[in-house]
Amino acid sequence: MKKILWIVLLVILTAVTAGVTYSVFDTPFGEISVDFFAFLAGAFLVLEGAYKILTSKTPLFPDQIFRSCRVIIGVTIFTIHMLQFVH
């Protein structure tokens, strides 16, 4: 019963988020905010991944390969949305 409640809650939250996102995308604020939040998400991925890599005692390869991928993805997101914002 508890699992079904979590699934229903997840579906409701997804529907509300989709509705809000759809309504915000039709405004000029939506275009700027998407780039801004993606910029923040990319910066978070880079900073958090780099911090974990630097503070961990395990070797970079193969133990931290997914953290390295996280940093690469963060840099990519950061760069794409920075260029979109500047353009």
URCORRA-V46418 format. One record per backbone hydrogen bond with DSSP energy under -1.0 kcal/mol. NH is the residue of the N-H (numbers start at 0). CO is the residue of the C=O. Records with the same first field share a line. If there is no record, write none. Layout:
# URCORRA-V46418
NH = CO, CO
This chain:
# URCORRA-V46418
4 = 0
5 = 1
6 = 2
7 = 3
8 = 4
9 = 5
10 = 6
11 = 7
12 = 8
13 = 9
14 = 10
15 = 11
16 = 12
17 = 13
18 = 14
19 = 15
20 = 16
21 = 17
22 = 18
23 = 19
24 = 20
26 = 23
31 = 27
32 = 28
33 = 29
34 = 30
35 = 31
36 = 32
37 = 33
38 = 34
39 = 35
40 = 36
41 = 37
42 = 38
43 = 39
44 = 40
45 = 41
46 = 42
47 = 43
48 = 44
49 = 45
50 = 46
51 = 47
52 = 48
53 = 49
54 = 50
55 = 51
63 = 59
64 = 61
67 = 63
68 = 64
69 = 65
70 = 66
71 = 67
72 = 68
73 = 69
74 = 70
75 = 71
76 = 72
77 = 73
78 = 74
79 = 75
80 = 76
81 = 77
82 = 78
83 = 79
84 = 80
85 = 81
86 = 82
